[in-house]
Amino acid sequence: MKIEPKKLIVCLAIPLAVGGLAAALSMQGMRAFAALNKPPLTPPAWVFPVVWTALYLMMGLASYLVCESRKPREDVSAALTVYGCQLALNFFWPLLFFHFRLWLFAFFWLVALWLAVIATLAFFRKLHRRAGTLILPYLLWVTFAGYLNLGVALLN
């Protein structure tokens, strides 16, 4: 498979930009997060940006593999539409959770995101096995985030 550097960079940049903008808009609320009661297993604050950056890079790479697959364009378009929807859900979650402090609503939003990630994984895996595999850590992290989100909602 020949790599198209420009397309790869765009595919990597899109989820990084979505996550970076959401983080920037939620920064003040993220600082306040330190004072909240949190459930057991909550990782230290430095873990979140490291994990999210890795996940965004894996999402971008997965989307590139889907774009470059030799599957029918309609299938690729459908997969990328689902991917875009889950990126939109992903973008708004930190705003709901950190900025607006709507912890319980954010949990239900995260459930919708979780379902969208499952759909993305299924669409991507159908088009390129490795692309689906690259989405799996994201699904696991969103599952863990759901536990943390619900814990914060119940403890505060």
N, C-alpha and C positions, 0 to 999 in steps of 0.2 A: 504494500500500500504506500503510495507516494503521499507525503505530507504536504499540504498546502499551508505554508506558514501564516499568511494573512488571515485565512479562514479560521485556523486554529487560534490565533491571537484574539480574533473577534469572539469566538466561542468561549474562550477562557475569560475574556474581559466582561462579558455580559453578566454572568452570575456574580463576579467580583464587584462590579459596579452596583448591582442590586443590593448586595449585602453591605457594601461600604456606605452607600447612601442611607440605607435603613439604620445602620449603626451611627452614622453622623447625626441623623435626626433624632436618635434615641439616647444620645450620649449623656445628657443630664439625668435622665431617668435611670440609666445604667449605674451612675454613681450612687444614686439613692438605694439601689438594689442591695448594696452592702449592709444597710441597716435593717433589712427585712429578716424575719424569721424564715429559715430555709429548711427543707427536708434533709434527712440524712443522705449521704452520698453526693451532696452538692460539691462540685469541684471548685478549686480556687479560681478566682476571676480571670487569671491569665490563660486558663485552659480554653475559654470560650472563643476568643479571637483566633487562636491557633487552630482549633478544630474546625471552626467555620471557614477559615481560609482554605484549609485542606479540602473540605467538603465542596466548596464553591469551585475549586480547581478540578475536582473529580467530576462535578456536574458539567463543567465546561468541556472537559475532555470527552465525556459521554455524549454530549450534544454534537460534538465534532464527529465522533464515530458514526452517529446516526445520520448526520448530514452527508457524510462520505459513503454511506452504505449504498449498495447497488439495488436497493429495494425500490418498489414503485414510489414515485414522487408523492402520490396521494397519502401513502402510509407514512412517509417521512414527514410530510406536512402535518398530519394528524398527531404524530408523536411530538413534534416540536410545539404544536398548539397546546397540548396537555402540559408539556414542560414549561411553556410560558405562563400558563395558568398557575402552576404550582410556584413558579418564581414570584408571581404577583402576591399569592397568599403568603409566601415566605417574607416578602418585603414588608407587608403590613403587620405581621405578628409582633416584631419588636416595638413598633409604634403603639400597638394596643397594650402590650405588656409593660414596657418600660416607660414610655412617654405618658400614656393616659392612665396607666395603673389599673386597667380593667382586667384583673387577673383571671377571674372566672370566664369572662367573655373571651379572653385571649386563649384560654384552655380549649374552648369549643372551636375557636378559629384554628387552633393547632390540630384538632381532630380532623378538620376539613383539609388542612395542609397534609396531614398524615395520609389521608385517603388519596389526595392528589399525587403524593410521592409514590404510593403504591401503583397508581395508574401510570405514572411516568416510567417507573421501573418495568412494568408489564409491556408498555409500548416500546420502550427502548430495547428490552431483551428480545422482543419479537424481531426487531430489525438488526440488532447486533448484540450477540451474547455478552461481550465484554462491556458494552455500554450499560446494559442492565446490571451487571455485577458492580460497576462503578457507582451506581445509585444506591446499592444496598447499605453501605455505611451511613449514608444520609438518612435512610429510613430508620436505621437503628438509633441514630442521634436524635431524630425528631421524636421517636418513641421515648427516649430518655428525657428529652426536653418536656414532653407531656407529663411525665412523672414529676419533674421539677416544678413545672408550671402549676399543676394541680396542688402540689405540696405548698407552694407559696400562697395560692388562693385559699387553702384551708387554714394555714397557720397565721395569716394576716387578716 
